[in-house]
Amino acid sequence: MTSPTPRPESTTPASAHSATASTNASESPSSPWAFAITVVCDIVLPVGLYYLLRAGGVGEITALLLSGSAPALHTLHSAIRHRRLDAIGAFTLVLLAVSAVASLVTAEPRIALARNGLFTALAGIWLLVTLFTGRPFTYQALRSLLPGKTPTLERLWESDASFRRVWRGLTVLWGVGLLCDALLRIVVAFALPVDSVPALDGVLYAVSWILLQVITQVVLVRTRTLVKIFGNRGPGRAFAGTSQQGEAND
């Protein structure tokens, strides 16, 4: 099992709509079903499959490896559908393969359980690294989520220092948040009974994501960042209009 993967074009602190995040590349960034599909393929299905296999008498390592095939197949489906495999998709497949081999060689199921923590930690580090690029991760995600607002966003980025600080700060928030989440996952993987970890892993993802989203929304409202982007229009209506425009263009 792997946690939904952050992507600049798909996962974002929801600046315009708190229910939009963790969109997998197999869906359009504007698709309202993208997050649900990612959660089902990367969390619900692997967890359910693991416990179903265990109830059928399958061993821990075998159940973990088979349940981990769901996110791998999701990534492969996306690559085949779009005829490309991006760096994150390739990394996901490599991590799943390496953890599977290591688990088989060492006969230690906790290695397979700990891969979620490793994956999340690397994602957090990647977010923090983008602070040293021209545009931090959260701003890139925002711009991909709202393509119709690109001129406004670029104008704000170039002219408004407080606007830049908000998105750099949110990138730090999500990067550090993912690192804390990763540490907890690794502790859980090695400290608790194996059969209790998959369910707790899914719960931890939900708690971490909701907490980070709530903090993000509070920051965006208190700094009036949403007003800067949408003016007097409600962000929900603006987001809906942008999504419809993007789907029409497709």
Order of alpha helices (4+ residues) and beta strands (2+ residues): alpha-alpha-alpha-alpha-alpha-alpha-alpha-alpha-alpha-alpha-alpha-alpha
